[in-house]
Amino acid sequence: MTEVAWIGLGAMGSRMAARIRDEGHELVVWNRTREKAEELGVPVAASPREAAARAEIVFTMLADPEALRAVTEDGDGIVAGLREGAVLLEMSTVGPQAIARLSERMPSHASLLDVPVLGSLPEAEAGELRLFAGGEDAPLERALPLLRVLGEPLHVGGPGSGAAAKLVANATLVGTIALLGETLALADGLGLPRETVFDVLSVTPLAAQAERRRPAIEAGEYPPRFTLSLAHKDAELVQEAAAAAGRDLPALAAARDHLAAAERAGLGAEDYAAVLKQILG
């Protein structure tokens, strides 16, 4: 049994923390909204610092870099509470720059791993997430038994590599959905019937994506698995990381702009595929 702290109990974090609880580990949690933390039926810490001080392994699963800074950096933050030999696993999608900032603030007696996840609510509940792990071998070996409760870990490199790999993965998501939307918009403009268009797309590199999204497009309903607001945030992180690396990504910038327009139109709480509604009009 391992002493574990979990900070951040949104839709994903609560499901992941529940799997750790159900494996019999000694779990303490903290969440900005205490009611969500109490739903897990485990001890609730008064602050992120207190949660960290009670654990060997500390997980964070948060919405964005600002939320990460809020729970790690001040006097009541995680960093101040990390005990000797603790491992902090940052599992949010926050980008390499946020991980570098956190790494600079880590005490020498503790270790940091960046392990963002690929997957949505069903995968979180089933323990079938893909986990992109960045960091040193020794702390990763200690964390592997817990990570395998959550999904399939892949060690992609040193510190910051997990955060980088997650942006690469999510770039394909936002880029592909934008390309599908623009392709359908072109077909509409050229007067091709939708039935014909889907037949055409079935023999192209967009075949799987078109087939997957067709029911939602036809129904006009996009129940959230990965919200559009989070996808927009990730698309912004992709552009920030690319700029820092000296890379210009105009296609992904266009995808980011489509998501931004869709969020302004009030679609932020729907699935990110609702950007198709914005593109198709």
C-alpha positions in Angstrom: 0.0 0.0 0.0 1.3 3.4 -1.0 0.6 6.8 0.6 -0.9 8.8 -2.3 -2.1 12.4 -2.6 -4.3 13.5 -5.5 -4.8 17.2 -6.3 -7.5 18.1 -8.9 -10.7 16.2 -9.1 -12.5 17.3 -12.2 -14.1 14.8 -14.6 -10.9 13.1 -15.4 -9.1 13.5 -12.1 -11.9 12.1 -10.0 -12.2 8.9 -12.1 -8.4 8.4 -12.0 -8.2 9.0 -8.2 -11.1 6.5 -7.7 -9.0 3.8 -9.4 -6.1 4.5 -7.0 -8.6 4.4 -4.1 -10.1 1.1 -5.3 -6.7 -0.5 -5.5 -6.4 -0.1 -1.7 -3.8 2.6 -1.5 -3.9 5.2 1.3 -5.3 8.2 -0.5 -5.7 11.8 0.6 -7.2 14.4 -1.8 -7.6 18.1 -2.3 -9.7 20.0 -4.7 -10.6 23.7 -5.1 -14.3 22.7 -4.6 -14.3 20.7 -1.4 -17.6 19.0 -2.2 -16.1 17.2 -5.2 -13.3 15.9 -3.0 -15.7 14.6 -0.4 -17.5 12.5 -3.0 -14.6 10.1 -3.1 -15.1 9.1 0.5 -11.4 9.5 1.5 -9.6 12.0 3.7 -9.7 15.6 2.4 -6.7 17.8 3.1 -7.1 21.4 4.0 -4.5 22.6 1.4 -2.3 21.2 -1.4 0.6 21.5 0.9 -1.0 19.4 3.5 -2.0 16.7 1.0 1.6 16.6 -0.3 3.0 16.3 3.2 1.0 13.2 3.8 2.1 11.2 0.7 5.0 9.4 -0.9 3.5 9.9 -4.4 1.6 13.1 -5.3 -0.6 13.4 -8.5 -1.9 16.6 -10.1 -4.6 16.6 -12.7 -5.6 20.2 -13.5 -7.1 22.3 -16.3 -4.2 24.6 -17.4 -0.9 26.1 -16.5 -2.5 28.8 -14.3 -4.3 26.1 -12.2 -1.0 24.2 -11.8 0.8 27.3 -10.6 -2.0 28.0 -8.1 -1.6 24.7 -6.4 2.1 24.3 -6.5 3.8 27.7 -5.9 2.5 29.6 -2.9 3.1 28.9 0.8 0.2 26.4 0.8 1.3 24.8 -2.4 2.4 21.3 -3.2 6.1 22.2 -3.5 6.3 23.5 0.1 4.8 20.2 1.4 6.8 17.6 -0.5 8.6 15.3 1.9 12.0 13.6 1.6 12.0 11.2 -1.4 8.5 12.2 -2.7 7.6 11.9 -6.3 5.3 14.5 -7.9 3.5 13.3 -11.0 2.1 16.1 -13.1 -0.6 14.6 -15.4 -2.3 17.7 -16.8 -1.8 19.1 -20.3 0.2 22.2 -19.6 3.1 22.1 -22.1 6.8 22.0 -21.6 7.2 25.6 -20.4 5.0 25.0 -17.4 6.9 21.8 -16.6 10.2 23.7 -16.8 8.9 26.4 -14.5 7.7 23.7 -12.0 11.0 21.9 -12.2 12.9 25.0 -11.3 10.9 25.2 -8.1 11.2 21.6 -7.0 13.2 20.9 -3.8 16.3 18.8 -4.2 14.9 16.1 -1.9 11.9 15.3 -4.3 11.5 14.2 -7.9 9.2 15.4 -10.7 7.6 13.4 -13.5 5.5 14.9 -16.3 2.9 12.2 -17.3 0.0 13.7 -19.3 -2.7 11.3 -20.5 -4.3 10.6 -23.8 -7.9 9.4 -23.5 -11.3 10.5 -22.2 -13.8 9.6 -19.5 -14.4 5.9 -20.5 -10.7 5.2 -20.7 -10.1 6.9 -17.3 -12.8 4.8 -15.7 -11.5 1.6 -17.2 -7.8 2.3 -16.6 -7.0 2.3 -20.3 -5.4 5.7 -20.7 -2.2 6.2 -22.6 0.4 7.9 -20.4 3.3 9.8 -21.8 6.0 9.8 -19.1 8.9 12.3 -19.0 11.5 12.2 -16.3 14.3 10.2 -14.8 14.3 6.4 -14.6 14.5 6.0 -10.8 11.3 7.9 -9.8 9.5 6.5 -12.8 10.2 3.0 -11.6 8.7 3.9 -8.2 5.6 5.3 -9.8 5.0 2.6 -12.4 2.8 0.3 -10.2 0.4 3.3 -9.7 0.6 4.4 -13.3 -0.3 1.0 -14.5 -3.6 1.2 -12.5 -4.4 4.2 -14.7 -3.3 2.9 -18.1 -0.4 2.1 -20.3 2.8 4.2 -19.5 5.2 5.0 -22.3 8.6 6.5 -21.2 9.2 9.1 -23.9 12.3 10.8 -22.5 13.7 13.1 -19.8 12.0 15.9 -17.9 9.5 17.8 -20.1 9.3 15.1 -22.7 5.9 13.9 -21.6 4.4 17.3 -21.8 6.0 17.7 -25.3 4.6 14.3 -26.5 1.1 15.2 -25.3 1.1 18.4 -27.4 2.3 16.4 -30.4 -0.6 14.0 -29.9 -3.2 16.7 -29.4 -2.0 18.6 -32.4 -3.1 15.7 -34.5 -6.6 15.8 -32.9 -7.2 19.5 -33.5 -5.6 19.5 -36.9 -7.6 16.5 -38.1 -10.9 17.8 -37.0 -10.3 21.2 -38.6 -9.3 19.5 -41.9 -12.4 17.4 -41.8 -14.5 20.5 -41.3 -12.9 22.4 -44.1 -13.1 19.4 -46.4 -16.8 19.2 -45.8 -17.2 22.9 -46.2 -15.5 22.7 -49.6 -17.8 19.8 -50.7 -20.8 21.9 -49.6 -19.6 24.8 -51.6 -19.1 22.6 -54.7 -22.6 21.2 -54.4 -21.8 17.6 -53.6 -24.4 15.7 -51.6 -23.3 14.7 -48.2 -23.9 11.0 -48.9 -21.5 11.2 -51.8 -19.0 13.2 -49.8 -18.8 10.5 -47.1 -18.3 7.9 -49.8 -15.4 9.9 -51.2 -13.9 10.4 -47.8 -14.1 6.7 -47.1 -11.2 6.1 -49.5 -9.0 9.0 -48.2 -6.7 9.5 -45.2 -9.7 11.1 -43.5 -11.8 7.9 -43.7 -11.7 6.8 -40.0 -12.3 10.4 -38.8 -15.2 11.0 -41.2 -16.9 7.7 -40.2 -16.5 8.4 -36.5 -17.9 11.9 -36.8 -20.7 11.3 -39.3 -23.4 10.5 -36.7 -22.7 13.6 -34.7 -22.6 15.8 -37.9 -25.9 14.4 -39.1 -27.6 14.7 -35.6 -26.0 18.1 -34.9 -25.2 16.9 -31.3 -21.7 16.8 -29.8 -21.9 15.4 -26.2 -18.6 16.2 -24.5 -15.8 13.7 -24.1 -13.0 16.3 -24.6 -14.5 19.7 -24.3 -13.9 22.3 -27.0 -12.7 24.8 -24.4 -9.9 22.4 -23.4 -9.0 21.7 -27.0 -8.7 25.4 -27.6 -6.4 25.7 -24.6 -4.3 22.9 -25.9 -4.2 24.4 -29.4 -2.9 27.6 -27.8 -0.2 25.6 -25.9 0.8 24.0 -29.2 1.4 27.5 -30.7 3.3 28.7 -27.7 5.6 25.7 -27.7 6.1 26.0 -31.4 7.1 29.6 -31.1 9.5 28.8 -28.3 11.1 26.2 -30.6 11.3 28.6 -33.5 8.7 26.7 -35.6 5.9 28.2 -37.6 2.8 26.0 -37.8 0.2 27.8 -40.0 -2.1 24.8 -40.5 -2.3 24.2 -36.7 -2.7 28.0 -36.2 -5.8 27.9 -38.5 -7.2 24.9 -36.4 -6.6 27.0 -33.3 -8.5 29.9 -34.8 -11.5 27.7 -35.7 -11.6 26.5 -32.1 -11.4 30.0 -30.8 -14.3 31.1 -33.0 -16.3 28.1 -31.9 -15.7 28.9 -28.2 -16.7 32.6 -28.8 -19.9 31.2 -30.3 -20.8 29.5 -27.1 -19.6 25.9 -28.0 -16.9 25.6 -25.3 -18.8 23.1 -23.2 -19.5 20.7 -26.1 -17.1 18.2 -27.5 -14.3 19.6 -29.4 -15.8 18.1 -32.6 -18.5 20.8 -32.3 -16.0 23.0 -34.1 -17.5 21.3 -37.2 -20.7 23.3 -36.5 -18.7 26.5 -36.5 -16.8 25.6 -39.7 -19.9 24.3 -41.6 -22.2 27.1 -40.5 
